[in-house]
Amino acid sequence: MTLSIYADYAATTPVDPRVADAMARHLTQDGVFGNPASRSHGFGWDAEEAVELARGQIAALINADPREIVFTSGATESDNLALKGVLLREPAGHLITSAIEHKAVIDTATWLEARGYSVTFLEPRSDGLVHLDQVAAAVRPDTRLVSLMHVNNELGTALELGPIGRWCRERNILFHTDAAQGFGKLPIDVRADAIDLLSVSGHKIYGPKGVGILCVRRDPPLALEAQMHGGGHERGLRSGTLPTHQIVGLGLAAEIMRIEGPAEAERLLALRERLLDGVLAIPGTRLHGDRHQRVAGIVNLGFEGVDGETLLMALDDVAASNGSACTSASVEPSFVLRAIGVPDAIAHASLRLSVGRYSTEADVDHMVARLREITQRLRTAA
């Protein structure tokens, strides 16, 4: 059966046609194709102007200073720059993160740990969230950075950033968040929430793959150890010729989210609740993580008495996943589900469904009907 419904928006989103059109105008000889670092002629000036416009569009979405926006290849690179950039400036120090972070944070933290830095991996509670009291209990005199993701990419649960950020700020501990899944979908204010470092990927908000940002606090200035060296681009934090067309795409995608995001989130919330009401009415089905403290578009569901791989294969007209796209080749149960106490049997029988800009009520109703039909058939066969 040909795939007909896309329900994997948490893995990636299609580029918005408006974004694709803007990007195309910055690729060819008839458009703005120059190198933004070429400051001796108009081609470079035009490209630099386009980059700075995008920088401002991105900053406006999170109440940042445009000069705080550092362009990278995506949130994975941004996470690496944030964690390594802070810790490697000194020969020792302590990092607090969680056991359900994206692998870009977990693997970077493990890399740092192997080089002598101390890392505490906080265990989330059954609601899929890490709480401030856990952070407070883990802090040590040498704690230099707390890194906790805004929205969990497998569960969809959403951390309340402000209380943790402000608590860290009062104690002169830096606070970083991987906001790839929450950027533009939930309110973020780097000033009010006291966020020192924030990572974003363009392809999660209907922008292009291969571009992202690290927002680096400017007041007071925050020094980082650069991880890429070359021409001193991006204030020396990330060398490399800027991909003007991708940056323009990310900027416009952020601007669209700033203008249309609130209404879109309301629509997706209604779709999510419609999906949950339908699926949770199927016997032996459970939602992983808190139902309400989450982003609108992502749910993770467990189906008792069903093999997850068989369920996913039977759901052949819906593009879904059984976890993060970054670990989808693994046959082990999701480390995120294990961390919140989900038994292996249920973790193996879980699906992540995520809706987005082009999802419809008909899509949701079709998914519910198919899941009801498939789970009943598989349980009967067992």
Secondary structure as the mmCIF struct_conf table of DSSP 4:
data_model
#
loop_
_struct_conf.conf_type_id
_struct_conf.id
_struct_conf.beg_label_comp_id
_struct_conf.beg_label_asym_id
_struct_conf.beg_label_seq_id
_struct_conf.end_label_comp_id
_struct_conf.end_label_asym_id
_struct_conf.end_label_seq_id
STRN STRN1 ILE A 5 TYR A 6
STRN STRN2 ASP A 8 ASP A 8
TURN_TY1_P TURN_TY1_P1 TYR A 9 ALA A 11
HELX_LH_PP_P HELX_LH_PP_P1 PRO A 14 ASP A 16
HELX_RH_AL_P HELX_RH_AL_P1 PRO A 17 ALA A 24
TURN_TY1_P TURN_TY1_P2 ARG A 25 LEU A 27
BEND BEND1 THR A 28 THR A 28
TURN_TY1_P TURN_TY1_P3 GLN A 29 ASP A 30
BEND BEND2 GLY A 31 GLY A 31
BEND BEND3 GLY A 34 GLY A 34
TURN_TY1_P TURN_TY1_P4 PRO A 36 ALA A 37
TURN_TY1_P TURN_TY1_P5 ARG A 39 SER A 40
BEND BEND4 HIS A 41 HIS A 41
HELX_RH_AL_P HELX_RH_AL_P2 GLY A 42 ILE A 62
TURN_TY1_P TURN_TY1_P6 ASN A 63 ASN A 63
HELX_RH_3T_P HELX_RH_3T_P1 PRO A 66 GLU A 68
STRN STRN3 ILE A 69 THR A 72
BEND BEND5 SER A 73 GLY A 74
HELX_RH_AL_P HELX_RH_AL_P3 ALA A 75 LEU A 87
TURN_TY1_P TURN_TY1_P7 LEU A 88 ARG A 89
BEND BEND6 GLU A 90 PRO A 91
STRN STRN4 HIS A 94 SER A 98
TURN_TY1_P TURN_TY1_P8 ALA A 99 ILE A 100
BEND BEND7 GLU A 101 GLU A 101
HELX_RH_AL_P HELX_RH_AL_P4 LYS A 103 ALA A 114
TURN_TY1_P TURN_TY1_P9 ARG A 115 GLY A 116
STRN STRN5 SER A 118 LEU A 122
HELX_LH_PP_P HELX_LH_PP_P2 GLU A 123 PRO A 124
TURN_TY1_P TURN_TY1_P10 SER A 126 ASP A 127
BEND BEND8 GLY A 128 GLY A 128
HELX_RH_AL_P HELX_RH_AL_P5 LEU A 132 ALA A 138
TURN_TY1_P TURN_TY1_P11 PRO A 141 ASP A 142
STRN STRN6 THR A 143 SER A 147
BEND BEND9 HIS A 150 HIS A 150
STRN STRN7 VAL A 151 VAL A 151
TURN_TY1_P TURN_TY1_P12 ASN A 153 LEU A 155
STRN STRN8 THR A 157 ALA A 158
HELX_RH_AL_P HELX_RH_AL_P6 LEU A 161 GLU A 170
TURN_TY1_P TURN_TY1_P13 ARG A 171 ASN A 172
STRN STRN9 LEU A 174 ASP A 178
TURN_TY1_P TURN_TY1_P14 ALA A 180 GLY A 182
STRN STRN10 PHE A 183 PHE A 183
TURN_TY1_P TURN_TY1_P15 GLY A 184 LYS A 185
STRN STRN11 LEU A 186 LEU A 186
TURN_TY1_P TURN_TY1_P16 VAL A 190 ALA A 194
BEND BEND10 ASP A 196 ASP A 196
STRN STRN12 LEU A 197 SER A 201
HELX_RH_3T_P HELX_RH_3T_P2 GLY A 202 LYS A 204
TURN_TY1_P TURN_TY1_P17 ILE A 205 TYR A 206
BEND BEND11 GLY A 207 GLY A 207
TURN_TY1_P TURN_TY1_P18 LYS A 209 GLY A 210
STRN STRN13 GLY A 212 VAL A 216
TURN_TY1_P TURN_TY1_P19 ARG A 218 PRO A 221
BEND BEND12 GLN A 227 GLN A 227
BEND BEND13 GLY A 230 GLY A 231
TURN_TY1_P TURN_TY1_P20 HIS A 233 HIS A 233
HELX_RH_3T_P HELX_RH_3T_P3 GLU A 234 GLY A 236
TURN_TY1_P TURN_TY1_P21 LEU A 237 LEU A 237
BEND BEND14 ARG A 238 ARG A 238
BEND BEND15 GLY A 240 GLY A 240
HELX_RH_AL_P HELX_RH_AL_P7 THR A 244 VAL A 279
TURN_TY1_P TURN_TY1_P22 LEU A 280 ALA A 281
BEND BEND16 ILE A 282 ILE A 282
TURN_TY1_P TURN_TY1_P23 PRO A 283 GLY A 284
STRN STRN14 THR A 285 LEU A 287
BEND BEND17 GLY A 289 GLY A 289
BEND BEND18 ARG A 291 GLN A 293
STRN STRN15 ARG A 294 ARG A 294
TURN_TY1_P TURN_TY1_P24 ALA A 296 GLY A 297
STRN STRN16 ILE A 298 PHE A 303
TURN_TY1_P TURN_TY1_P25 GLU A 304 GLY A 305
BEND BEND19 VAL A 306 VAL A 306
HELX_RH_AL_P HELX_RH_AL_P8 GLY A 308 ALA A 314
TURN_TY1_P TURN_TY1_P26 ASP A 316 ASP A 317
STRN STRN17 VAL A 318 ALA A 319
STRN STRN18 SER A 321 SER A 321
BEND BEND20 ASN A 322 GLY A 323
HELX_RH_3T_P HELX_RH_3T_P4 ALA A 325 THR A 327
TURN_TY1_P TURN_TY1_P27 SER A 328 ALA A 329
BEND BEND21 GLU A 332 GLU A 332
HELX_LH_PP_P HELX_LH_PP_P3 PRO A 333 SER A 334
HELX_RH_AL_P HELX_RH_AL_P9 PHE A 335 ALA A 339
TURN_TY1_P TURN_TY1_P28 ILE A 340 GLY A 341
HELX_RH_AL_P HELX_RH_AL_P10 ASP A 344 HIS A 348
TURN_TY1_P TURN_TY1_P29 ALA A 349 ALA A 349
STRN STRN19 SER A 350 SER A 354
TURN_TY1_P TURN_TY1_P30 ARG A 357 TYR A 358
HELX_RH_AL_P HELX_RH_AL_P11 GLU A 361 ALA A 381
#
